[in-house]
Amino acid sequence: MKIDWAALGSVFGVSLVVTVALVGLFTLGVVGLAKKGSPRGGAALAVTGAYACFAACAAAVAYGIYLIVS
């Protein structure tokens, strides 16, 4: 059995980058929702950005499921 280490490293690297990006995007969404109750202005913008972050996370997950199924 021969293992293609370059391909394995490539898959690991892409998986790591995508995972960190999704966690960061989800964290931005949570922070945006936390600012919803703040007395400062811009709460509507923060909530809209939070929902956009959550939508991007859901789209990435849906694309991953599509790649697995197809």
C-alpha positions in Angstrom: 0.0 0.0 0.0 1.3 3.4 -1.0 0.2 6.6 0.7 0.3 9.8 -1.2 1.6 12.1 1.5 1.4 15.2 -0.6 -2.4 14.7 -1.2 -2.9 13.8 2.5 -1.1 17.0 3.6 -3.1 19.1 1.1 -6.4 17.7 2.4 -5.3 18.3 6.0 -4.2 21.9 5.2 -7.5 22.8 3.4 -9.5 21.2 6.2 -7.7 23.1 8.8 -8.1 26.5 7.0 -11.8 25.9 6.3 -12.5 24.8 9.9 -10.7 27.9 11.4 -12.5 30.2 8.9 -16.0 28.7 9.8 -15.3 28.9 13.5 -14.2 32.5 13.1 -17.3 33.4 11.0 -19.6 31.8 13.6 -17.8 33.7 16.4 -18.4 36.9 14.5 -22.1 36.1 14.3 -22.3 35.4 18.0 -20.5 38.7 18.8 -22.8 40.5 16.5 -25.8 39.1 18.3 -24.3 40.0 21.7 -24.1 43.7 20.6 -27.8 43.6 19.9 -28.6 44.8 23.4 -25.9 47.4 23.7 -26.9 51.0 24.2 -24.6 52.2 21.5 -25.9 52.8 18.0 -25.5 50.3 15.1 -27.3 47.4 16.8 -29.3 46.8 13.6 -26.1 46.7 11.6 -24.6 44.2 14.0 -27.6 41.9 13.9 -27.7 42.0 10.1 -24.0 41.2 10.0 -24.6 38.3 12.5 -27.3 36.8 10.4 -25.1 37.2 7.3 -22.3 35.3 9.2 -24.7 32.5 10.2 -26.1 32.3 6.6 -22.5 31.9 5.3 -21.8 29.2 7.8 -25.0 27.4 6.8 -24.1 27.7 3.1 -20.6 26.3 3.8 -22.1 23.3 5.7 -24.7 22.7 3.0 -22.0 22.8 0.3 -19.9 20.3 2.3 -22.9 18.0 2.6 -23.5 18.4 -1.1 -19.9 17.4 -1.9 -20.1 14.3 0.3 -23.4 13.1 -1.1 -22.6 13.7 -4.8 
